[in-house]
Amino acid sequence: MSMIVTSRIPLLIAFSVFWGGITFYTGIVVRVSHDVLTDSMVGGLITQRVTQWLQIAGGVTAVFMLWNAALVTRDSRKYGFTLTACSMILVCSLVGLVIVHSHLDAVIDVDAVEISNRDAFTIGHRRYNQLTTIEWISSLAYLMITVAAWRQVDEQL
């Protein structure tokens, strides 16, 4: 029982910070920054730094997700495999986000507060949004599957 508590609580805290953060960020912060700031480039400079923190939070959360998946696998291969798959989708989307983020950083001139290549930025930003959506959906699926898995595991105790 203590292993359950010591693995579930860190997962729930990390997951709450990460998933709550990304949901709040994409649903509210981005929109408010575009409404309040007259220059979308200035808003982009703010969101550029915030997304780096979200990626770090995602990486930490992925570690706890994989740990939980391994523990669940001991009692349910079906749930464990599914949780591992969701975790790996998250990890792959995070790697993609880091790569795309570096491409976006390369076309942003922070000193001049301008984008040096608008076409590259537009394509990169679209990819970033797509990967973020994949990240968000895989995390939501992970959460729902985890609740079902924990119920089954707890019934076996």
C-alpha positions as CSV (number, residue, x, y, z in Angstrom):
1,M,0.0,0.0,0.0
2,S,2.8,2.5,0.7
3,M,4.2,1.9,-2.8
4,I,0.8,2.9,-4.1
5,V,0.8,6.1,-2.1
6,T,4.5,7.0,-2.9
7,S,3.9,6.5,-6.6
8,R,0.5,8.0,-7.1
9,I,0.9,11.2,-5.2
10,P,3.9,12.4,-7.1
11,L,2.2,11.4,-10.4
12,L,-0.9,13.3,-9.5
13,I,1.0,16.5,-8.4
14,A,3.3,16.4,-11.5
15,F,0.3,15.7,-13.8
16,S,-1.8,18.4,-12.2
17,V,0.9,21.0,-12.7
18,F,1.7,19.9,-16.3
19,W,-1.8,19.2,-17.7
20,G,-3.4,22.0,-15.8
21,G,-0.7,24.3,-16.9
22,I,-0.9,23.4,-20.5
23,T,-4.7,23.6,-20.5
24,F,-4.7,27.0,-18.8
25,Y,-1.9,28.3,-21.0
26,T,-3.5,27.2,-24.3
27,G,-7.1,28.0,-23.3
28,I,-6.6,31.3,-21.6
29,V,-3.1,32.8,-21.5
30,V,-2.5,32.8,-25.2
31,R,-5.8,34.3,-26.0
32,V,-5.5,37.0,-23.3
33,S,-2.0,37.9,-24.4
34,H,-3.3,38.4,-28.0
35,D,-6.2,40.5,-26.7
36,V,-4.2,42.7,-24.3
37,L,-0.9,43.1,-26.2
38,T,-1.2,45.0,-29.4
39,D,1.8,43.4,-30.9
40,S,1.6,39.6,-31.3
41,M,5.4,39.4,-31.5
42,V,5.6,40.7,-27.9
43,G,3.1,38.1,-26.8
44,G,5.1,35.5,-28.6
45,L,8.2,36.4,-26.7
46,I,6.4,35.8,-23.5
47,T,4.8,32.5,-24.6
48,Q,8.2,31.4,-26.0
49,R,9.6,31.4,-22.4
50,V,6.5,29.9,-20.8
51,T,6.5,26.9,-23.3
52,Q,10.0,26.0,-22.2
53,W,8.7,25.6,-18.6
54,L,5.8,23.5,-19.8
55,Q,8.1,21.2,-21.7
56,I,10.2,20.7,-18.6
57,A,7.0,20.0,-16.6
58,G,6.0,17.5,-19.3
59,G,9.3,15.7,-19.1
60,V,9.1,15.4,-15.3
61,T,5.5,14.2,-15.6
62,A,6.4,11.6,-18.3
63,V,8.9,10.0,-15.9
64,F,6.1,9.6,-13.3
65,M,3.7,8.4,-15.9
66,L,6.1,5.7,-17.0
67,W,6.8,4.7,-13.4
68,N,3.0,4.4,-12.8
69,A,2.6,2.4,-16.0
70,A,5.3,-0.1,-14.9
71,L,3.6,-0.5,-11.5
72,V,0.2,-1.0,-13.1
73,T,1.6,-3.6,-15.6
74,R,2.4,-5.9,-12.6
75,D,-1.3,-6.2,-12.0
76,S,-2.8,-5.6,-15.4
77,R,-0.8,-6.0,-18.7
78,K,-3.7,-4.5,-20.7
79,Y,-3.8,-1.3,-18.7
80,G,-0.1,-1.2,-18.2
81,F,0.5,-1.5,-22.0
82,T,-2.0,1.2,-22.7
83,L,-0.5,3.6,-20.1
84,T,2.9,3.0,-21.5
85,A,1.7,3.7,-25.1
86,C,0.1,7.0,-23.9
87,S,3.3,7.9,-22.1
88,M,5.4,7.2,-25.2
89,I,3.1,9.4,-27.3
90,L,3.6,12.1,-24.8
91,V,7.4,11.6,-24.8
92,C,7.5,11.7,-28.6
93,S,5.3,14.8,-28.7
94,L,7.6,16.5,-26.2
95,V,10.7,15.6,-28.3
96,G,8.9,17.1,-31.3
97,L,8.0,20.2,-29.4
98,V,11.7,20.7,-28.3
99,I,12.8,20.4,-32.0
100,V,10.1,22.7,-33.3
101,H,10.7,25.1,-30.5
102,S,14.4,25.4,-31.5
103,H,13.3,26.0,-35.2
104,L,11.0,28.8,-34.0
105,D,13.7,30.3,-31.8
106,A,16.0,30.3,-34.9
107,V,13.7,32.7,-36.8
108,I,12.9,35.0,-33.9
109,D,15.2,37.9,-33.4
110,V,14.7,38.8,-29.8
111,D,16.9,42.0,-29.9
112,A,15.0,43.4,-32.9
113,V,11.7,42.0,-31.6
114,E,10.9,40.6,-35.0
115,I,10.5,37.3,-36.9
116,S,13.2,36.9,-39.6
117,N,11.3,34.3,-41.6
118,R,7.5,34.6,-41.4
119,D,6.9,31.5,-43.6
120,A,9.1,29.3,-41.5
121,F,7.6,30.7,-38.3
122,T,4.0,30.1,-39.5
123,I,4.8,26.5,-40.5
124,G,6.7,25.8,-37.2
125,H,3.9,27.4,-35.1
126,R,1.3,25.3,-36.8
127,R,3.4,22.1,-36.1
128,Y,3.9,23.3,-32.5
129,N,0.1,23.6,-32.0
130,Q,-0.5,20.2,-33.6
131,L,2.0,18.6,-31.3
132,T,0.6,20.4,-28.3
133,T,-2.8,19.0,-29.2
134,I,-1.4,15.4,-29.4
135,E,0.3,16.0,-26.0
136,W,-2.9,17.2,-24.4
137,I,-5.1,14.4,-25.8
138,S,-2.6,11.6,-24.9
139,S,-2.4,13.0,-21.4
140,L,-6.1,13.2,-21.0
141,A,-6.4,9.6,-22.2
142,Y,-3.7,8.6,-19.8
143,L,-5.6,10.2,-16.9
144,M,-8.8,8.3,-17.7
145,I,-7.1,5.0,-18.2
146,T,-5.1,5.5,-15.0
147,V,-8.3,6.0,-13.0
148,A,-9.7,2.7,-14.4
149,A,-6.5,0.9,-13.8
150,W,-6.2,2.1,-10.2
151,R,-9.8,0.9,-9.6
152,Q,-8.9,-2.6,-10.9
153,V,-5.6,-2.7,-9.0
154,D,-7.2,-1.5,-5.7
155,E,-10.0,-4.1,-6.0
156,Q,-7.3,-6.8,-6.1
157,L,-5.8,-5.6,-2.8
